[in-house]
Amino acid sequence: MVPILLVLLLALILFGAGFAVKALWWIAIIVLVVWLLGFLMRSTSVGGTRSRWYRW
């Protein structure tokens, strides 16, 4: 009985970790796309130099 519970617990932990890693990959891709869009669409200032699109 105990080995079956250990195997089920291990499967549950690995499933949870796999789901979390997959979700983090999607978040990373979305952040990369937003960053690239902001980098490509940044506005030019009056002086002709390009300004930063972020505030930090």
mmJSON file of the N, C-alpha and C atoms, coordinates in Angstrom:
{"data_MODEL":{"atom_site":{
"group_PDB":["ATOM","ATOM","ATOM","ATOM","ATOM","ATOM","ATOM","ATOM","ATOM","ATOM","ATOM","ATOM","ATOM","ATOM","ATOM","ATOM","ATOM","ATOM","ATOM","ATOM","ATOM","ATOM","ATOM","ATOM","ATOM","ATOM","ATOM","ATOM","ATOM","ATOM","ATOM","ATOM","ATOM","ATOM","ATOM","ATOM","ATOM","ATOM","ATOM","ATOM","ATOM","ATOM","ATOM","ATOM","ATOM","ATOM","ATOM","ATOM","ATOM","ATOM","ATOM","ATOM","ATOM","ATOM","ATOM","ATOM","ATOM","ATOM","ATOM","ATOM","ATOM","ATOM","ATOM","ATOM","ATOM","ATOM","ATOM","ATOM","ATOM","ATOM","ATOM","ATOM","ATOM","ATOM","ATOM","ATOM","ATOM","ATOM","ATOM","ATOM","ATOM","ATOM","ATOM","ATOM","ATOM","ATOM","ATOM","ATOM","ATOM","ATOM","ATOM","ATOM","ATOM","ATOM","ATOM","ATOM","ATOM","ATOM","ATOM","ATOM","ATOM","ATOM","ATOM","ATOM","ATOM","ATOM","ATOM","ATOM","ATOM","ATOM","ATOM","ATOM","ATOM","ATOM","ATOM","ATOM","ATOM","ATOM","ATOM","ATOM","ATOM","ATOM","ATOM","ATOM","ATOM","ATOM","ATOM","ATOM","ATOM","ATOM","ATOM","ATOM","ATOM","ATOM","ATOM","ATOM","ATOM","ATOM","ATOM","ATOM","ATOM","ATOM","ATOM","ATOM","ATOM","ATOM","ATOM","ATOM","ATOM","ATOM","ATOM","ATOM","ATOM","ATOM","ATOM","ATOM","ATOM","ATOM","ATOM","ATOM","ATOM","ATOM","ATOM","ATOM","ATOM","ATOM","ATOM","ATOM"],
"id":[1,2,3,4,5,6,7,8,9,10,11,12,13,14,15,16,17,18,19,20,21,22,23,24,25,26,27,28,29,30,31,32,33,34,35,36,37,38,39,40,41,42,43,44,45,46,47,48,49,50,51,52,53,54,55,56,57,58,59,60,61,62,63,64,65,66,67,68,69,70,71,72,73,74,75,76,77,78,79,80,81,82,83,84,85,86,87,88,89,90,91,92,93,94,95,96,97,98,99,100,101,102,103,104,105,106,107,108,109,110,111,112,113,114,115,116,117,118,119,120,121,122,123,124,125,126,127,128,129,130,131,132,133,134,135,136,137,138,139,140,141,142,143,144,145,146,147,148,149,150,151,152,153,154,155,156,157,158,159,160,161,162,163,164,165,166,167,168],
"type_symbol":["N","C","C","N","C","C","N","C","C","N","C","C","N","C","C","N","C","C","N","C","C","N","C","C","N","C","C","N","C","C","N","C","C","N","C","C","N","C","C","N","C","C","N","C","C","N","C","C","N","C","C","N","C","C","N","C","C","N","C","C","N","C","C","N","C","C","N","C","C","N","C","C","N","C","C","N","C","C","N","C","C","N","C","C","N","C","C","N","C","C","N","C","C","N","C","C","N","C","C","N","C","C","N","C","C","N","C","C","N","C","C","N","C","C","N","C","C","N","C","C","N","C","C","N","C","C","N","C","C","N","C","C","N","C","C","N","C","C","N","C","C","N","C","C","N","C","C","N","C","C","N","C","C","N","C","C","N","C","C","N","C","C","N","C","C","N","C","C"],
"label_atom_id":["N","CA","C","N","CA","C","N","CA","C","N","CA","C","N","CA","C","N","CA","C","N","CA","C","N","CA","C","N","CA","C","N","CA","C","N","CA","C","N","CA","C","N","CA","C","N","CA","C","N","CA","C","N","CA","C","N","CA","C","N","CA","C","N","CA","C","N","CA","C","N","CA","C","N","CA","C","N","CA","C","N","CA","C","N","CA","C","N","CA","C","N","CA","C","N","CA","C","N","CA","C","N","CA","C","N","CA","C","N","CA","C","N","CA","C","N","CA","C","N","CA","C","N","CA","C","N","CA","C","N","CA","C","N","CA","C","N","CA","C","N","CA","C","N","CA","C","N","CA","C","N","CA","C","N","CA","C","N","CA","C","N","CA","C","N","CA","C","N","CA","C","N","CA","C","N","CA","C","N","CA","C","N","CA","C","N","CA","C","N","CA","C","N","CA","C"],
"label_alt_id":[null,null,null,null,null,null,null,null,null,null,null,null,null,null,null,null,null,null,null,null,null,null,null,null,null,null,null,null,null,null,null,null,null,null,null,null,null,null,null,null,null,null,null,null,null,null,null,null,null,null,null,null,null,null,null,null,null,null,null,null,null,null,null,null,null,null,null,null,null,null,null,null,null,null,null,null,null,null,null,null,null,null,null,null,null,null,null,null,null,null,null,null,null,null,null,null,null,null,null,null,null,null,null,null,null,null,null,null,null,null,null,null,null,null,null,null,null,null,null,null,null,null,null,null,null,null,null,null,null,null,null,null,null,null,null,null,null,null,null,null,null,null,null,null,null,null,null,null,null,null,null,null,null,null,null,null,null,null,null,null,null,null,null,null,null,null,null,null],
"label_comp_id":["MET","MET","MET","VAL","VAL","VAL","PRO","PRO","PRO","ILE","ILE","ILE","LEU","LEU","LEU","LEU","LEU","LEU","VAL","VAL","VAL","LEU","LEU","LEU","LEU","LEU","LEU","LEU","LEU","LEU","ALA","ALA","ALA","LEU","LEU","LEU","ILE","ILE","ILE","LEU","LEU","LEU","PHE","PHE","PHE","GLY","GLY","GLY","ALA","ALA","ALA","GLY","GLY","GLY","PHE","PHE","PHE","ALA","ALA","ALA","VAL","VAL","VAL","LYS","LYS","LYS","ALA","ALA","ALA","LEU","LEU","LEU","TRP","TRP","TRP","TRP","TRP","TRP","ILE","ILE","ILE","ALA","ALA","ALA","ILE","ILE","ILE","ILE","ILE","ILE","VAL","VAL","VAL","LEU","LEU","LEU","VAL","VAL","VAL","VAL","VAL","VAL","TRP","TRP","TRP","LEU","LEU","LEU","LEU","LEU","LEU","GLY","GLY","GLY","PHE","PHE","PHE","LEU","LEU","LEU","MET","MET","MET","ARG","ARG","ARG","SER","SER","SER","THR","THR","THR","SER","SER","SER","VAL","VAL","VAL","GLY","GLY","GLY","GLY","GLY","GLY","THR","THR","THR","ARG","ARG","ARG","SER","SER","SER","ARG","ARG","ARG","TRP","TRP","TRP","TYR","TYR","TYR","ARG","ARG","ARG","TRP","TRP","TRP"],
"label_asym_id":["A","A","A","A","A","A","A","A","A","A","A","A","A","A","A","A","A","A","A","A","A","A","A","A","A","A","A","A","A","A","A","A","A","A","A","A","A","A","A","A","A","A","A","A","A","A","A","A","A","A","A","A","A","A","A","A","A","A","A","A","A","A","A","A","A","A","A","A","A","A","A","A","A","A","A","A","A","A","A","A","A","A","A","A","A","A","A","A","A","A","A","A","A","A","A","A","A","A","A","A","A","A","A","A","A","A","A","A","A","A","A","A","A","A","A","A","A","A","A","A","A","A","A","A","A","A","A","A","A","A","A","A","A","A","A","A","A","A","A","A","A","A","A","A","A","A","A","A","A","A","A","A","A","A","A","A","A","A","A","A","A","A","A","A","A","A","A","A"],
"label_entity_id":["1","1","1","1","1","1","1","1","1","1","1","1","1","1","1","1","1","1","1","1","1","1","1","1","1","1","1","1","1","1","1","1","1","1","1","1","1","1","1","1","1","1","1","1","1","1","1","1","1","1","1","1","1","1","1","1","1","1","1","1","1","1","1","1","1","1","1","1","1","1","1","1","1","1","1","1","1","1","1","1","1","1","1","1","1","1","1","1","1","1","1","1","1","1","1","1","1","1","1","1","1","1","1","1","1","1","1","1","1","1","1","1","1","1","1","1","1","1","1","1","1","1","1","1","1","1","1","1","1","1","1","1","1","1","1","1","1","1","1","1","1","1","1","1","1","1","1","1","1","1","1","1","1","1","1","1","1","1","1","1","1","1","1","1","1","1","1","1"],
"label_seq_id":[1,1,1,2,2,2,3,3,3,4,4,4,5,5,5,6,6,6,7,7,7,8,8,8,9,9,9,10,10,10,11,11,11,12,12,12,13,13,13,14,14,14,15,15,15,16,16,16,17,17,17,18,18,18,19,19,19,20,20,20,21,21,21,22,22,22,23,23,23,24,24,24,25,25,25,26,26,26,27,27,27,28,28,28,29,29,29,30,30,30,31,31,31,32,32,32,33,33,33,34,34,34,35,35,35,36,36,36,37,37,37,38,38,38,39,39,39,40,40,40,41,41,41,42,42,42,43,43,43,44,44,44,45,45,45,46,46,46,47,47,47,48,48,48,49,49,49,50,50,50,51,51,51,52,52,52,53,53,53,54,54,54,55,55,55,56,56,56],
"pdbx_PDB_ins_code":[null,null,null,null,null,null,null,null,null,null,null,null,null,null,null,null,null,null,null,null,null,null,null,null,null,null,null,null,null,null,null,null,null,null,null,null,null,null,null,null,null,null,null,null,null,null,null,null,null,null,null,null,null,null,null,null,null,null,null,null,null,null,null,null,null,null,null,null,null,null,null,null,null,null,null,null,null,null,null,null,null,null,null,null,null,null,null,null,null,null,null,null,null,null,null,null,null,null,null,null,null,null,null,null,null,null,null,null,null,null,null,null,null,null,null,null,null,null,null,null,null,null,null,null,null,null,null,null,null,null,null,null,null,null,null,null,null,null,null,null,null,null,null,null,null,null,null,null,null,null,null,null,null,null,null,null,null,null,null,null,null,null,null,null,null,null,null,null],
"Cartn_x":[0.821,0.0,0.861,1.916,2.784,3.504,4.042,4.693,3.739,2.486,1.509,1.252,1.127,0.923,2.128,3.336,4.536,4.599,4.232,4.232,3.179,2.008,0.968,1.38,2.017,2.493,3.574,4.485,5.529,4.923,3.936,3.276,2.563,1.929,1.242,2.228,3.355,4.368,4.954,5.269,5.846,4.845,3.574,2.553,2.438,2.437,2.359,3.56,4.749,5.97,5.958,5.506,5.451,4.477,3.35,2.373,2.928,3.619,4.191,5.272,6.106,7.165,6.563,5.524,4.879,4.247,3.603,3.004,4.087,5.218,6.304,6.876,6.949,7.415,6.466,5.147,4.184,4.311,4.492,4.665,5.931,7.01,8.271,8.127,7.394,7.192,6.373,5.328,4.499,5.311,6.127,6.965,7.959,8.542,9.485,8.811,7.602,6.886,6.555,6.103,5.796,7.062,8.178,9.435,9.88,9.774,10.169,9.275,7.968,7.067,7.391,7.653,8.025,9.338,10.285,11.582,11.444,10.603,10.449,9.576,8.629,7.675,7.985,9.178,9.491,9.518,9.099,8.953,10.272,10.423,11.605,11.292,12.272,12.056,12.379,12.186,12.372,13.844,14.758,16.173,16.753,16.004,16.488,17.078,17.326,17.822,16.639,16.851,15.759,15.687,14.486,14.302,13.996,14.176,13.853,12.346,11.824,10.378,9.992,10.954,10.64,11.059,10.609,10.81,11.838,12.552,13.511,14.923],
"Cartn_y":[-1.207,0.0,1.266,1.266,2.444,2.72,1.688,1.987,2.594,2.144,2.7,4.164,4.48,5.878,6.739,6.201,6.951,7.21,6.212,6.387,7.411,7.356,8.331,9.74,9.868,11.167,11.704,10.848,11.264,11.703,10.973,11.347,12.687,12.909,14.177,15.345,15.153,16.212,16.509,15.457,15.671,16.319,15.962,16.603,18.077,18.393,19.796,20.593,20.01,20.699,20.896,19.895,20.015,21.103,21.186,22.225,23.606,23.735,25.033,25.458,24.529,24.858,25.277,24.58,24.934,26.324,26.626,27.95,29.028,28.757,29.736,29.966,28.934,29.121,30.038,29.853,30.718,32.164,32.353,33.707,34.338,33.557,34.074,34.464,33.688,34.008,35.287,35.439,36.65,37.879,37.775,38.907,39.251,38.257,38.504,39.223,38.799,39.442,40.894,41.144,42.518,43.373,42.813,43.555,43.882,42.907,43.145,44.185,44.12,45.115,46.51,46.615,47.906,48.407,47.508,47.893,48.378,47.718,48.079,49.313,49.55,50.644,51.863,51.942,53.116,54.367,55.452,56.682,57.436,58.258,59.098,60.463,61.04,62.344,63.452,64.714,65.865,66.025,65.703,65.887,64.888,63.904,62.916,61.686,61.765,60.583,59.746,58.481,57.586,57.536,57.642,57.61,56.186,55.945,54.635,54.497,53.326,53.114,52.656,52.349,51.966,53.056,53.002,54.087,53.773,52.677,52.342,52.285],
"Cartn_z":[0.0,0.0,0.0,0.799,0.886,-0.44,-1.137,-2.43,-3.453,-3.455,-4.395,-4.067,-2.787,-2.392,-2.753,-2.582,-2.95,-4.452,-5.238,-6.701,-7.11,-6.502,-6.831,-6.405,-5.255,-4.797,-5.726,-6.153,-7.095,-8.423,-8.925,-10.174,-10.033,-8.9,-8.663,-8.619,-7.946,-7.862,-9.241,-9.994,-11.33,-12.274,-12.181,-13.01,-12.671,-11.377,-10.956,-11.414,-11.298,-11.739,-13.251,-13.973,-15.43,-15.863,-15.199,-15.52,-15.213,-14.074,-13.687,-14.678,-15.1,-16.053,-17.389,-17.822,-19.089,-19.002,-17.876,-17.69,-17.678,-17.047,-17.017,-18.412,-19.241,-20.62,-21.389,-21.227,-21.918,-21.449,-20.136,-19.607,-20.164,-20.239,-20.782,-22.252,-23.025,-24.448,-24.585,-23.774,-23.841,-23.467,-22.405,-22.011,-23.106,-23.755,-24.849,-26.014,-26.365,-27.467,-27.117,-25.885,-25.472,-25.499,-25.04,-25.032,-26.457,-27.366,-28.76,-29.419,-29.162,-29.729,-29.204,-27.922,-27.358,-27.894,-28.111,-28.659,-30.095,-30.874,-32.286,-32.483,-31.574,-31.754,-30.898,-30.361,-29.532,-30.396,-29.814,-30.583,-30.643,-31.666,-31.787,-31.182,-30.55,-29.933,-30.923,-30.505,-31.389,-31.783,-30.894,-31.158,-32.144,-32.517,-33.473,-32.797,-31.506,-30.798,-30.345,-30.292,-29.888,-28.375,-27.854,-26.399,-25.953,-24.68,-24.12,-23.951,-24.235,-24.139,-22.751,-21.918,-20.554,-19.597,-18.351,-17.415,-16.337,-16.397,-15.364,-15.87],
"occupancy":[1.0,1.0,1.0,1.0,1.0,1.0,1.0,1.0,1.0,1.0,1.0,1.0,1.0,1.0,1.0,1.0,1.0,1.0,1.0,1.0,1.0,1.0,1.0,1.0,1.0,1.0,1.0,1.0,1.0,1.0,1.0,1.0,1.0,1.0,1.0,1.0,1.0,1.0,1.0,1.0,1.0,1.0,1.0,1.0,1.0,1.0,1.0,1.0,1.0,1.0,1.0,1.0,1.0,1.0,1.0,1.0,1.0,1.0,1.0,1.0,1.0,1.0,1.0,1.0,1.0,1.0,1.0,1.0,1.0,1.0,1.0,1.0,1.0,1.0,1.0,1.0,1.0,1.0,1.0,1.0,1.0,1.0,1.0,1.0,1.0,1.0,1.0,1.0,1.0,1.0,1.0,1.0,1.0,1.0,1.0,1.0,1.0,1.0,1.0,1.0,1.0,1.0,1.0,1.0,1.0,1.0,1.0,1.0,1.0,1.0,1.0,1.0,1.0,1.0,1.0,1.0,1.0,1.0,1.0,1.0,1.0,1.0,1.0,1.0,1.0,1.0,1.0,1.0,1.0,1.0,1.0,1.0,1.0,1.0,1.0,1.0,1.0,1.0,1.0,1.0,1.0,1.0,1.0,1.0,1.0,1.0,1.0,1.0,1.0,1.0,1.0,1.0,1.0,1.0,1.0,1.0,1.0,1.0,1.0,1.0,1.0,1.0,1.0,1.0,1.0,1.0,1.0,1.0],
"B_iso_or_equiv":[0.0,0.0,0.0,0.0,0.0,0.0,0.0,0.0,0.0,0.0,0.0,0.0,0.0,0.0,0.0,0.0,0.0,0.0,0.0,0.0,0.0,0.0,0.0,0.0,0.0,0.0,0.0,0.0,0.0,0.0,0.0,0.0,0.0,0.0,0.0,0.0,0.0,0.0,0.0,0.0,0.0,0.0,0.0,0.0,0.0,0.0,0.0,0.0,0.0,0.0,0.0,0.0,0.0,0.0,0.0,0.0,0.0,0.0,0.0,0.0,0.0,0.0,0.0,0.0,0.0,0.0,0.0,0.0,0.0,0.0,0.0,0.0,0.0,0.0,0.0,0.0,0.0,0.0,0.0,0.0,0.0,0.0,0.0,0.0,0.0,0.0,0.0,0.0,0.0,0.0,0.0,0.0,0.0,0.0,0.0,0.0,0.0,0.0,0.0,0.0,0.0,0.0,0.0,0.0,0.0,0.0,0.0,0.0,0.0,0.0,0.0,0.0,0.0,0.0,0.0,0.0,0.0,0.0,0.0,0.0,0.0,0.0,0.0,0.0,0.0,0.0,0.0,0.0,0.0,0.0,0.0,0.0,0.0,0.0,0.0,0.0,0.0,0.0,0.0,0.0,0.0,0.0,0.0,0.0,0.0,0.0,0.0,0.0,0.0,0.0,0.0,0.0,0.0,0.0,0.0,0.0,0.0,0.0,0.0,0.0,0.0,0.0,0.0,0.0,0.0,0.0,0.0,0.0],
"pdbx_formal_charge":[null,null,null,null,null,null,null,null,null,null,null,null,null,null,null,null,null,null,null,null,null,null,null,null,null,null,null,null,null,null,null,null,null,null,null,null,null,null,null,null,null,null,null,null,null,null,null,null,null,null,null,null,null,null,null,null,null,null,null,null,null,null,null,null,null,null,null,null,null,null,null,null,null,null,null,null,null,null,null,null,null,null,null,null,null,null,null,null,null,null,null,null,null,null,null,null,null,null,null,null,null,null,null,null,null,null,null,null,null,null,null,null,null,null,null,null,null,null,null,null,null,null,null,null,null,null,null,null,null,null,null,null,null,null,null,null,null,null,null,null,null,null,null,null,null,null,null,null,null,null,null,null,null,null,null,null,null,null,null,null,null,null,null,null,null,null,null,null],
"auth_seq_id":[1,1,1,2,2,2,3,3,3,4,4,4,5,5,5,6,6,6,7,7,7,8,8,8,9,9,9,10,10,10,11,11,11,12,12,12,13,13,13,14,14,14,15,15,15,16,16,16,17,17,17,18,18,18,19,19,19,20,20,20,21,21,21,22,22,22,23,23,23,24,24,24,25,25,25,26,26,26,27,27,27,28,28,28,29,29,29,30,30,30,31,31,31,32,32,32,33,33,33,34,34,34,35,35,35,36,36,36,37,37,37,38,38,38,39,39,39,40,40,40,41,41,41,42,42,42,43,43,43,44,44,44,45,45,45,46,46,46,47,47,47,48,48,48,49,49,49,50,50,50,51,51,51,52,52,52,53,53,53,54,54,54,55,55,55,56,56,56],
"auth_comp_id":["MET","MET","MET","VAL","VAL","VAL","PRO","PRO","PRO","ILE","ILE","ILE","LEU","LEU","LEU","LEU","LEU","LEU","VAL","VAL","VAL","LEU","LEU","LEU","LEU","LEU","LEU","LEU","LEU","LEU","ALA","ALA","ALA","LEU","LEU","LEU","ILE","ILE","ILE","LEU","LEU","LEU","PHE","PHE","PHE","GLY","GLY","GLY","ALA","ALA","ALA","GLY","GLY","GLY","PHE","PHE","PHE","ALA","ALA","ALA","VAL","VAL","VAL","LYS","LYS","LYS","ALA","ALA","ALA","LEU","LEU","LEU","TRP","TRP","TRP","TRP","TRP","TRP","ILE","ILE","ILE","ALA","ALA","ALA","ILE","ILE","ILE","ILE","ILE","ILE","VAL","VAL","VAL","LEU","LEU","LEU","VAL","VAL","VAL","VAL","VAL","VAL","TRP","TRP","TRP","LEU","LEU","LEU","LEU","LEU","LEU","GLY","GLY","GLY","PHE","PHE","PHE","LEU","LEU","LEU","MET","MET","MET","ARG","ARG","ARG","SER","SER","SER","THR","THR","THR","SER","SER","SER","VAL","VAL","VAL","GLY","GLY","GLY","GLY","GLY","GLY","THR","THR","THR","ARG","ARG","ARG","SER","SER","SER","ARG","ARG","ARG","TRP","TRP","TRP","TYR","TYR","TYR","ARG","ARG","ARG","TRP","TRP","TRP"],
"auth_asym_id":["A","A","A","A","A","A","A","A","A","A","A","A","A","A","A","A","A","A","A","A","A","A","A","A","A","A","A","A","A","A","A","A","A","A","A","A","A","A","A","A","A","A","A","A","A","A","A","A","A","A","A","A","A","A","A","A","A","A","A","A","A","A","A","A","A","A","A","A","A","A","A","A","A","A","A","A","A","A","A","A","A","A","A","A","A","A","A","A","A","A","A","A","A","A","A","A","A","A","A","A","A","A","A","A","A","A","A","A","A","A","A","A","A","A","A","A","A","A","A","A","A","A","A","A","A","A","A","A","A","A","A","A","A","A","A","A","A","A","A","A","A","A","A","A","A","A","A","A","A","A","A","A","A","A","A","A","A","A","A","A","A","A","A","A","A","A","A","A"],
"auth_atom_id":["N","CA","C","N","CA","C","N","CA","C","N","CA","C","N","CA","C","N","CA","C","N","CA","C","N","CA","C","N","CA","C","N","CA","C","N","CA","C","N","CA","C","N","CA","C","N","CA","C","N","CA","C","N","CA","C","N","CA","C","N","CA","C","N","CA","C","N","CA","C","N","CA","C","N","CA","C","N","CA","C","N","CA","C","N","CA","C","N","CA","C","N","CA","C","N","CA","C","N","CA","C","N","CA","C","N","CA","C","N","CA","C","N","CA","C","N","CA","C","N","CA","C","N","CA","C","N","CA","C","N","CA","C","N","CA","C","N","CA","C","N","CA","C","N","CA","C","N","CA","C","N","CA","C","N","CA","C","N","CA","C","N","CA","C","N","CA","C","N","CA","C","N","CA","C","N","CA","C","N","CA","C","N","CA","C","N","CA","C","N","CA","C","N","CA","C"],
"pdbx_PDB_model_num":[1,1,1,1,1,1,1,1,1,1,1,1,1,1,1,1,1,1,1,1,1,1,1,1,1,1,1,1,1,1,1,1,1,1,1,1,1,1,1,1,1,1,1,1,1,1,1,1,1,1,1,1,1,1,1,1,1,1,1,1,1,1,1,1,1,1,1,1,1,1,1,1,1,1,1,1,1,1,1,1,1,1,1,1,1,1,1,1,1,1,1,1,1,1,1,1,1,1,1,1,1,1,1,1,1,1,1,1,1,1,1,1,1,1,1,1,1,1,1,1,1,1,1,1,1,1,1,1,1,1,1,1,1,1,1,1,1,1,1,1,1,1,1,1,1,1,1,1,1,1,1,1,1,1,1,1,1,1,1,1,1,1,1,1,1,1,1,1]
}}}
